[in-house]
Amino acid sequence: MAIQRKKTKTESTAKANREKKEKRILLEKHKDIARIDQESKRTHGWYVRVRFKGTTHSKFFSDGKCGGRYSSLLAALAWRNETEASLGKIRTDKHIVTVSHTTTGVVGVRFNEKLHRYEVSWVDSQGKQGKTSVSIVKHGKQSALAKACQIRKEKEAERLVA
């Protein structure tokens, strides 16, 4: 007959804390990571999609191959962080726009031909939108664009640090 050892209080507490941490991580939202549970195709796992400078890198982490729901999430988080680092993307849970659809080619800076100025827009760390403009008449076209880009860069850095 095998003798069963009674678990100590610290072992039980450690296990409970570990399970609580696992549950918390599973319930949290993770940027660029989505849960896929498609019963009809017997597909269960985490789908990671990293977008940066117009390209998308994606990978699926199956619960079966990774050893369970928690393990596959940890693998997905690690892959996302490694991929972002290798691409040079800043690791943050805040939204970052990297593709500009303006004629300037700079995110958050647009040329207003009618008013002869560059307009700069940004969102601060509290989610409030900010806006300013740089006059082409006062600074010249090249200098005004450089000044507008510098303002945008500073405001984006402030948002990401906060």
C-alpha positions as CSV (number, residue, x, y, z in Angstrom):
1,M,0.0,0.0,0.0
2,A,1.4,3.4,-1.0
3,I,1.6,6.1,1.7
4,Q,0.1,9.4,0.6
5,R,1.8,12.4,1.9
6,K,-0.4,15.2,3.1
7,K,0.1,18.5,1.3
8,T,1.4,21.3,3.4
9,K,-0.4,24.6,3.6
10,T,2.3,26.4,1.6
11,E,2.1,23.8,-1.3
12,S,-1.7,24.2,-1.4
13,T,-1.4,28.0,-1.4
14,A,1.2,28.0,-4.1
15,K,-0.9,25.8,-6.3
16,A,-4.0,28.0,-5.7
17,N,-2.0,31.2,-6.6
18,R,-0.6,29.6,-9.8
19,E,-4.1,28.6,-10.9
20,K,-5.4,32.1,-10.1
21,K,-2.6,33.6,-12.2
22,E,-3.3,31.3,-15.1
23,K,-7.0,32.1,-15.0
24,R,-6.3,35.9,-14.9
25,I,-3.9,35.7,-17.9
26,L,-6.5,33.6,-19.9
27,L,-9.2,36.2,-19.1
28,E,-7.2,39.3,-19.9
29,K,-7.3,40.9,-23.4
30,H,-4.1,40.7,-25.3
31,K,-3.4,43.0,-28.2
32,D,-3.1,41.3,-31.6
33,I,-4.2,37.9,-30.1
34,A,-7.6,36.3,-30.7
35,R,-9.1,33.1,-29.4
36,I,-10.4,30.6,-32.0
37,D,-12.8,27.9,-30.9
38,Q,-14.3,26.3,-33.9
39,E,-16.0,23.1,-32.8
40,S,-17.1,22.1,-36.4
41,K,-13.5,21.9,-37.5
42,R,-12.1,20.8,-34.1
43,T,-9.9,23.9,-34.1
44,H,-9.0,25.4,-30.7
45,G,-6.1,27.8,-30.1
46,W,-4.8,31.4,-30.3
47,Y,-4.4,33.4,-33.5
48,V,-1.7,36.1,-33.5
49,R,-1.6,38.9,-36.0
50,V,1.2,41.5,-35.9
51,R,0.8,44.4,-38.4
52,F,3.7,46.8,-39.0
53,K,4.4,49.2,-41.9
54,G,1.8,47.7,-44.2
55,T,2.8,44.0,-43.7
56,T,1.1,41.4,-41.6
57,H,2.8,38.5,-39.8
58,S,0.4,35.8,-38.4
59,K,0.6,32.4,-36.7
60,F,-1.8,30.0,-35.1
61,F,-1.0,28.3,-31.8
62,S,-3.0,25.1,-31.3
63,D,-4.1,24.0,-27.8
64,G,-3.3,20.4,-28.8
65,K,0.2,21.0,-30.0
66,C,1.2,23.4,-27.3
67,G,-0.1,21.4,-24.4
68,G,-3.4,23.2,-23.5
69,R,-5.1,26.5,-23.5
70,Y,-2.7,28.2,-21.1
71,S,0.5,26.9,-22.7
72,S,-0.7,27.9,-26.2
73,L,-1.5,31.4,-25.0
74,L,2.0,31.8,-23.4
75,A,3.5,30.6,-26.7
76,A,1.4,33.1,-28.7
77,L,2.4,35.9,-26.4
78,A,6.1,35.0,-26.7
79,W,5.9,34.8,-30.5
80,R,4.1,38.2,-30.7
81,N,6.7,39.9,-28.5
82,E,9.6,38.3,-30.4
83,T,8.1,39.2,-33.8
84,E,7.4,42.8,-32.8
85,A,11.0,43.1,-31.5
86,S,12.5,41.7,-34.7
87,L,10.4,44.1,-36.8
88,G,11.4,47.1,-34.7
89,K,7.8,47.7,-33.5
90,I,7.5,49.2,-30.1
91,R,5.9,46.7,-27.6
92,T,2.8,48.5,-26.3
93,D,-0.8,47.6,-25.8
94,K,-1.8,50.9,-27.3
95,H,-2.8,51.3,-31.0
96,I,0.0,52.5,-33.3
97,V,-0.7,53.7,-36.8
98,T,2.3,53.1,-39.2
99,V,0.8,53.6,-42.6
100,S,-0.2,57.1,-43.8
101,H,-2.9,57.8,-46.4
102,T,-2.0,61.4,-46.7
103,T,0.1,63.1,-49.5
104,T,2.8,63.9,-46.9
105,G,3.5,60.2,-46.2
106,V,3.6,61.0,-42.5
107,V,1.0,59.6,-40.1
108,G,-0.8,62.5,-38.4
109,V,0.5,65.2,-40.7
110,R,-1.5,66.5,-43.6
111,F,-1.1,69.3,-46.1
112,N,-3.9,71.8,-46.3
113,E,-3.4,73.5,-49.7
114,K,-6.4,75.9,-49.3
115,L,-5.0,77.4,-46.0
116,H,-1.3,77.0,-46.9
117,R,-0.3,75.0,-43.9
118,Y,0.5,71.6,-42.5
119,E,-2.0,70.2,-40.0
120,V,-0.8,68.0,-37.2
121,S,-3.1,65.7,-35.2
122,W,-2.6,63.2,-32.4
123,V,-4.3,61.4,-29.5
124,D,-2.9,61.9,-26.0
125,S,-2.5,59.3,-23.3
126,Q,-6.1,60.0,-21.9
127,G,-7.6,59.4,-25.4
128,K,-8.2,63.1,-26.2
129,Q,-7.5,64.3,-29.7
130,G,-5.1,67.2,-30.2
131,K,-4.5,69.3,-33.2
132,T,-2.3,72.2,-34.4
133,S,-1.0,73.6,-37.6
134,V,2.3,75.0,-39.0
135,S,2.1,77.9,-41.5
136,I,3.9,77.5,-44.9
137,V,3.8,81.3,-45.4
138,K,5.6,81.9,-42.1
139,H,8.2,79.0,-42.2
140,G,8.4,78.0,-45.9
141,K,7.2,74.6,-47.2
142,Q,10.3,72.4,-46.3
143,S,10.7,74.0,-42.8
144,A,7.0,73.8,-42.1
145,L,6.8,70.1,-42.9
146,A,9.9,69.4,-40.8
147,K,8.4,71.3,-37.9
148,A,5.0,69.5,-38.3
149,C,6.7,66.1,-38.3
150,Q,8.7,67.0,-35.2
151,I,5.6,68.0,-33.3
152,R,3.8,64.8,-34.3
153,K,6.9,62.7,-33.2
154,E,7.0,64.5,-29.8
155,K,3.3,64.0,-29.2
156,E,3.4,60.3,-30.1
157,A,6.3,59.8,-27.8
158,E,4.5,61.5,-24.9
159,R,1.5,59.2,-25.5
160,L,3.5,56.0,-25.6
161,V,5.5,56.8,-22.5
162,A,2.4,57.6,-20.3
